Amino acid sequence: MKISSRDSLAMIKAIGAEENFTTHGALSGVANPEYAYPGQMPEAHAQRLARDLATGDVTYMIVSYVTPIAWKMRDGSVRRPRVTYSRTTSAHQGKAGYVLGE
């Protein structure tokens, strides 16, 4: 599903329902991802995500540009690395954290 990055309500609904989506810009959500390109993610976080993906425990992932910024685990916990990126990605991180219950 494609939604406008300015439509916060649609984005919140898609993330809350763990639906696949893309925006006309840089944000996307992926249900049951099998692989993730680490993008700008620091190595330690990239390794943790790779381990989580390898076990099949990631149920949903939010990606800003090509960098995973948050992922939800099968047990309901959320991993959102405390890393600062661009202004736009920081806004995406805030929305992701809000919707995923952080």
Long-range contacts (C-beta under 8 A, 24 or more apart in sequence): 8-95, 11-95, 11-99, 12-95, 12-98, 12-99, 15-60, 15-62, 15-95, 15-96, 15-99, 15-100, 16-99, 18-59, 18-60, 18-72, 25-88, 26-64, 26-65, 26-88, 26-89, 26-92, 27-62, 27-63, 27-64, 27-92, 28-62, 28-63, 29-60, 29-61, 29-62, 29-63, 30-60, 30-61, 30-62, 30-63, 31-59, 31-60, 32-58, 32-59, 32-60, 33-58, 33-60, 33-61, 33-71, 36-61, 36-63, 36-68, 37-66, 38-67, 38-68, 39-63, 39-65, 39-66, 39-67, 39-68, 40-65, 40-66, 40-67, 40-85, 41-67, 41-68, 41-81, 41-83, 42-81, 42-83, 45-81, 45-83, 48-79, 49-79, 52-79, 62-92, 62-96, 62-100, 64-88, 64-89, 64-92, 64-93, 65-89, 69-93, 69-96, 70-96, 70-97, 70-100, 72-100, 78-102
